[in-house]
Structure formats: structure tokens, C-alpha cells
Amino acid sequence: MKKILTGIKPTGDFTLGNYIGAIKQMVSMQEEYDSYLFVADLHALTIPQDPKELHERLKKFIAMYIACGIDPKKNTIYLQSENEYIPAMSYLLECTTQYGEASRMIQFKEKSKEHSNFSVGLLTYPVLMAADILYCDADYVPVGIDQKQHVELARDIAERFNHRYGDTFVLPEPMISKSGVKIRDLKDPTKKMSKSEENPQGVISMFDTKEDIEKKIMRATTDSDNQIKYDMDHKPGISNLLNIASSITGRTIEELEKEFDGQGYGTFKKYVASITSEHIMKIQEKYQQLLNGKELDQILDEGIQKSRTLAKGKYDLMKQRMGVIR
């Protein structure tokens, strides 16, 4: 079975858009691949973080992913910082990476412009990302188009290492996320629903209360003709609500259009608000059970044990081939 690896950075918030657009795809992929999922907490340190907030997010993010359908029995789940061999591998890989390669990374260019005194970690974190990918011989890394460059760098580094020291790594390939359903901002449906948006009324968090979810949907921007019809170009607001309803229920857009034909936006919004809030409440119930129980620690303990064993084996092999072993 081919291996697939996904890293999640513990910053910001989970939105309904993240759940529908990304996590549900991960749930379907876990049936096809040997899946690795980790919290990239070391990557978060490239810019200053509040230690208390970062610590609290680590388990929260894993718990929410599992509550959303990620199966611990079908995924190796762990915290990046608990595997000490990955940063050790990263240093060895840094020694086979050219400065020009690292400095050409688009995200480094953008973030270094924002911070006049950026950390060295901001420059080298794509190499740490390469170590994340290469230690377990991941075949595929699902990424958006903005992260494709980083997977390509990991492949270049691996290919160079293999050529110089002998076959050591599987060459990974980026798996560009399929253009699934993209959930839009409820107040401005021309934009995607993003945790970075300034207007919180347009964004549904997976941690929102039932009341807040329903209020946000009932106040969602729509057009004036009152027809429940999918047309993203001319009716983005109602089309966005149709996408949400379809994704939550598994029903087709056509079925929803037929059922609510002639009933008006008010009725349809109440329906979308009800099914969405109920669905998220069920996820939150599972999320709270995970946070309050011992299962999450057991999942992370098992995941890091497997991850550490693989990484130590790869690290020792790298040292042997580079000549730095007794």
C-alpha cells in the first residue's frame, strides 16, 4: 500500500470550509493509503507563538481531526516535536541543500518581507518539511498549489542524496488537492471561507455554538430574486448554501433545488442552519469526549512510537552513508 503524509500546522482555527474542503477528502483517502498525519508544531515556531496558546492547540487540533472522521486505526497520528530524529535528519539534509534552493521558496520570500528580522528557521523549515516527508518514505503528499514547491524541493533533496550517497529515500510526489467543494464566506460569497477573514460573521468555526452557527447562516448574504437555484456566477450566496447543504447531507444539488423550489430563502436558510448546526454539534460531542478522556494520549503514544522507530532507522542509515557513525 502506498504511503501518504499530511502535516497540519496548529495555528488559527478550524472552519466549516476546512472540514468540507480538506478533512472530508482526507477521510476518503485513508481507505486507499497507509496514512500518516502529524501536527507540525515545530513549523509553527518559525514565527513567534504564545507558548500557552500553542500548547493548548496541539491536542485540540488532533482531537478535532479525529472527531471529523480521521480514523486512528487507519492513520499514524503524532506530534512532530516528539520525534527527535526528524530535526536531526533535517540537519543532515540541510548539509545537502543549497542556500539558493531554500531562499527561492515562495513562502519564505513572502514571509521574510513581512518580518524584517526573520528567524533562520523560516529559511530552513522547508528542509525540515523534507525530513517530515522522507523519514517514512512517503509516496504522496497532499498539498494545495501553494505548497507544491516544498514537496518538489523535498524530492530534489532526496534525489541528490540518493545520487551522492546511494539509494536512501523514496522520491515523493505532490498530490494536488482535487478541486472539491469550496465553501465561501457567508457575508462575501465571492471569497473562500477563511479563518483569516476580518469579519467573523462570514466564517463558521467548528468550535462555534449551535446558536452562533444558526445566526450566521440565517444572516448569510443572498440575492433578491428568492429562487433556490445553483448559479455560482450570478447567485454565489445561495449557491454557497446549496454547497454546504449538499456536503453535509450527501444529497445532490438537484435534489435540494427540487425540494425547495418556490419556498424562498428564509425556509431554505432555516434548513441549512438546522442541519449544519446539528452536524457540527455531533462532531463537537466526539471532540469533547476525546479531550476529556485518555484515548487521545494512547493514540499519540502509539503514533509517535511507530514514527520514532521509522525515523531512527532512516537517521542511522543516513549517518552511516555520510560517514558519521562509529
N, C-alpha and C positions, 0 to 999 in steps of 0.2 A: 504494500500500500504506500502510495506517495505521501510525503510529509508536507504539511502546510503550517506556517507560523504567523501569528498575529500579535503585535505589541500594542498595548493601549497606554497612553500617557495619562497619569492621574491628575489632570488639570481640568478646570471648567466644570461643566455639568452635563448630565445625560438628558437629551431631549427626545421627544417623540420622533423627530426626524432621524436621530441616531439609531433608535430602535428599529424603525421601519426600513430605513435605507441601508443599514450596515449589519446590525446584530442579527436580524432575521435571515440575512444571507449567510452569516457565519453558522447559524443553526442548521441550515440546509447543507452546508459544506462539511460539517462534522460527520455526516453519514458517509462521505466519499473518501475522506483523507484521515491519516494519522495526524491529529491536530494538536498544535502547541499554542497556548495562549498565556501571555505574561503581562504583568504591569510594569511598564518601563519607567520605574521611579528614578533610576539613575539619569535617564534622559531629561527628566523634569528639572534636574539640578543645574542644567546649563544656564538657566536664569534664576535669580534669587526667588526662593519659596519660603512661605511661612512654615516652619518645621511642624508646628502643631496641626495646621490645616492639611499639610501633605500627609502626615502620619494617619490622620483620620480618613483621608480619601482612599488609602491603599485597599483596605478591606471593603470599603463601600463600593468601589468600582468592581471588584471581583464578585461581590455578593449580588450586585445588580445584573451583571452579565449572566450569572447562573440563574437568577430569578427570571431573566428574559428568555431562558431556554438553552443556554450553553450547558451541555451535559458533562459533569466531571468524569464520568466513566469513558467518555469519548474524546476527552481533551486532557493534555498535560498542562496543568494550571499552576503558576508560580509567580513569585515576586523576583524581578530581575536582580535586585540588590542582595538577595540571599544566596545567589550563586557567585561565589568569589572567583571562580575560574573564568567567567566571561570577561570581566575587566582585565584579568591577567592575559587572556588571549588577545584582547583589544590592543594591549601594548605591543605584543609581538607583531600584530597586523599593522600597527602604526609604523613600525620599522620597515615595512614593505610597501608603504603608501607614500606617494609623492605629495608634497605640500600643494602643488598646483591642483591636484585632483580634489583634495579636501576643500580648498578655498573656492573652487568653482561651483560648489553645491549651491543651488538657488536659495534654499532656506538659510544657509549661512550668510549669503550676500544680503538677503533682506533683513535678517535679524541683527546682523552686525551694523547695519545702517541705523537701526533703531537705538542701539546702545553703543555709545562712543567708547566705553570701556567694557568690551565684551570679554567673557571668560575664554580660556584656552579650550575648555570643554565644549564650547559652542562650535569651535573649529573641528575638534576631533570626534564629536559624537556620531557622525556618520560611520566612523570606523568601529565604534562601539556597537552601532547598529549592525555592521557587518559581522561582528563577533556573535551577536544575538542570533543571526541567521545561520552562520556557518558551523557553530558548535554542534548543532543537532542534524546537520546535513539536510536542511530544509530544501525541498524541491521547488516550492512555490511560496511567495509572499504576497498576499492580497493587499493592494495599495491603491490609493487614488492616483491620478495622473501626476499630482504634485510631489508624490513620494517615489515615483518610478526611478528617478535619478539615483536615489540612495541604494535601491536594490541593484541597479546596474553597476554602481561603484563596488558593492559587495562582490558581485560577480567578477569584476575586473581584478580586485584584490586577490580573490581566490584563484583565479586563473594564473596570475603572476606567481603566487606562492607555489601552486602546483608545478609550474614550469621550472621554478628555481630550486625547489626542494623535493619534488616528487609528489605524486598524486596524494592529496590530503583531504581536499574538500569536494563535495558535490557543488556544481555550479548552479546557483539558484536562479529562478526566473520570476520576474514580477507578474502577478496576476491582477490585471487592471480590473477594478470593481465593475461588475456589469451595471449598465445604466438601468438600475431598478427604479422603483418608485421614489421620487424625490419630493419630500414634504416641504411645503413652502411656509413662510412666515404668515401667521394668521392676520396680521394688520397690514402687511405689504406682501401679497402673494406673488409679486414679481421676484422676490428674493427667497433663497432657501431658508428653512428654519435653522437658525444658528444660535448656539449658546453665547456667542459674542455680540449679538444684536443688542442695541441700547434699550429698545422698548420691550420689557419683559411680557407685555400683554400679547405679543405676537408669537411667543415661544412657550410650548408646553414642556415642562420638565417632568421627567419620570419620577420626581420626588414631590410634585405638586399635590395639593389636597384635592379631593373629589370636587369640592365647591369651586376651587380656582380653575380646574380643568373645564368644568361646565361653563363658567362665566366667560372664559377666554374664547371658547368655541361659539357661544351664543353671540358674542360681540365681534366675531370674525368679519372681516371686510368682504362684502359681496357686491355684485352689480345690482341694477334696479329693475331688471325685467322679470325676476321672480320665477324663472324656469330652471328646473333641475336638469341641466344639460352639461355634458362634459365638453369643454372647449377652452383649452389652456391659453390660447392666444387672446380670445375675446372675453372669456369668463374665468380668469385664473382663480378667483376666490372660491367659487362654488366647485370648480374642478379640483381644487386642493382638498376640499372637504369630502368630495367623492373618493379621492385617492385614499384619504385617511379611513373612511368607512370601508372601502374595499379591502384595504390591507388588514384592518382589524378583524373583519368578519370572514374574509376569504370569498366573499361574493363578488361577482363581476360588476363593472361599471354599468353595463347594460341592464342588469337585474335591478340595480338601485335606481337608475333613471326610470325604469318602467314602474317600479313600486311607488315612487314619489312623484310621478307625473301629475302636474296640476295641484299639488298640495302646498306649494310655496316654501320659501326659505325658512320661515320660522319653524315649521314642522320638521323639516329635514335637519336643521341645526340641533333641535332637541334630540333627535335620534342619534346624530353623530356624537353629541355631548354625552348622552347616556352610555352608548356602547364603549366609547373611548375611556370615560372615567371608570366604568366597571372593569374594563380590561386592565387598566393601569393599577387599580386597587388590588386586583388579584396578584399582580406582579409585586406590588409593594408588600403584600402579606407574606409572600415567599421570601422577599428580601429581608424583612424584619426577623423572620424565623432563622435565617442564615446568620444574621448579625448577632442574635441573642443566644445562639446555640454553639455547639462545639464542632459541627460538621465542617465549617469553613476552614478552621485550623487544620483539621485532618486532611482536607483536600489540598491545602497549600503544603503541608508536610510531605504528602505523597508526591506532589508535583515537583517540589524542589529536590527531593531525593533522586528522582529519575533524571531531572535536569542536571544536577550536580555530577552524577555519575557519568553522563554523556560528555559534559564539558571537561571534566578532569581527564578522561581518556583522550579527548581531542587536544587538550593543552599539553599533556605529556608527549603525545606524538609530535606536536609542533616543536617542542623543545628538543626532542631527540633529533629531528630532521634539521633543525637550525644549529645543532651542536652545543646547546647549553644545558646538558644533562650529565650527571656523573656516570 
